Amino acid sequence: MRVKLSYTVEEEDVLAEAAKIINLAADDMQQAISLFNDVQEELKGTNDDNGIVNVNRAFEMLDEYRKSLFRMDTRIGEVVEIVKGYDEYQRTAQFPSPAEAPLEDLLHTQGALEEMLEGVNPE
């Protein structure tokens, strides 16, 4: 069973934490590379002196290869979501939407607009 974890870090540490999470997939990456090479050798029959392919072993290796790739893809997907969230947060902090702007900023903008409109003749 898969369980979702969450924890907090300082804003400036988010990307470094994302890098650490990617690194958690290092063992799966190494296993995938090894299986990538080994399954080819098995399917070519070079693992046997007589060139006989052990099909059952090849199936097992391919299954383990797929599982390893899935675990890596899951971990990378998690990091993508973290980086997206961080990027959106940074953009929002830099350019807040009117609904998120402080009330004093909105009142200042409203006052400036009213001053500009005072000089406009509706006729």
C-alpha positions in Angstrom: 0.0 0.0 0.0 1.3 3.4 -0.9 1.0 6.2 1.7 1.3 9.9 1.0 3.7 11.8 3.3 4.0 15.5 3.8 6.4 17.8 5.7 7.4 21.4 5.7 10.7 23.1 4.9 11.7 26.7 4.6 10.9 28.3 1.3 14.5 28.6 0.3 15.0 24.9 0.9 12.2 23.6 -1.4 14.3 23.0 -4.5 17.1 21.4 -2.5 14.5 19.0 -0.9 13.2 18.2 -4.4 16.7 17.2 -5.4 16.9 14.9 -2.3 13.7 13.3 -3.3 15.0 12.6 -6.8 18.0 11.1 -5.2 15.8 8.6 -3.5 15.2 7.0 -6.9 19.0 6.4 -7.3 18.8 2.7 -6.4 15.9 2.2 -8.8 17.8 4.0 -11.5 20.8 1.7 -11.0 18.6 -1.3 -11.0 16.9 -0.2 -14.2 20.2 0.3 -16.0 21.4 -3.1 -14.9 18.2 -4.8 -15.9 18.2 -2.9 -19.2 21.5 -4.4 -20.1 21.0 -7.8 -18.5 17.6 -8.5 -20.1 19.1 -7.8 -23.6 21.8 -10.3 -22.9 19.3 -12.9 -21.7 17.1 -12.4 -24.8 20.2 -12.8 -27.1 21.1 -16.0 -25.3 24.6 -14.7 -24.4 24.0 -15.7 -20.7 24.1 -19.4 -21.7 27.1 -21.3 -23.1 24.8 -22.9 -25.7 23.0 -19.7 -26.6 19.7 -20.9 -25.1 17.3 -18.1 -23.9 15.7 -18.6 -20.5 12.4 -17.1 -21.4 11.0 -17.3 -17.8 14.1 -15.5 -16.5 13.6 -12.8 -19.3 10.0 -12.4 -18.2 11.0 -11.9 -14.6 13.7 -9.4 -15.5 11.3 -7.5 -17.8 8.7 -7.4 -15.0 11.3 -6.1 -12.5 12.5 -3.6 -15.0 9.0 -2.2 -15.5 8.5 -2.0 -11.7 11.8 -0.1 -11.3 10.8 2.3 -14.1 7.4 2.8 -12.4 9.0 3.6 -9.1 11.3 6.1 -10.7 8.4 7.7 -12.7 6.3 8.0 -9.5 9.2 9.7 -7.7 9.9 12.1 -10.6 6.2 12.9 -10.9 6.2 13.9 -7.2 9.1 16.2 -7.8 7.4 17.7 -10.8 4.4 18.6 -8.6 6.7 20.1 -5.9 8.6 22.2 -8.5 5.3 23.3 -10.1 3.9 24.3 -6.8 7.0 26.2 -5.8 7.0 28.0 -9.2 3.4 29.0 -8.8 4.0 30.2 -5.3 7.0 32.3 -6.5 5.0 33.8 -9.3 2.1 34.6 -7.0 4.4 36.2 -4.4 6.0 38.3 -7.2 2.8 39.3 -9.0 -0.2 38.8 -6.6 -3.6 38.8 -8.1 -6.0 41.7 -7.2 -7.9 39.4 -4.8 -4.7 38.7 -2.9 -3.3 42.2 -2.9 -3.3 44.1 0.4 -6.4 46.2 1.0 -4.3 49.4 1.3 -2.9 48.7 -2.2 -6.4 48.3 -3.6 -7.6 51.5 -2.0 -4.6 53.4 -3.3 -5.4 52.1 -6.8 -9.0 53.0 -6.5 -8.2 56.5 -5.4 -5.8 57.0 -8.3 -8.5 55.8 -10.7 -11.1 58.1 -9.2 -8.7 61.1 -9.6 -8.1 60.2 -13.2 -11.8 59.9 -13.9 -12.6 63.3 -12.3 -11.1 65.1 -15.3 -13.1 63.0 -17.8 -16.2 64.6 -19.1 -18.9 62.0 -19.8 -20.5 64.1 -22.6 
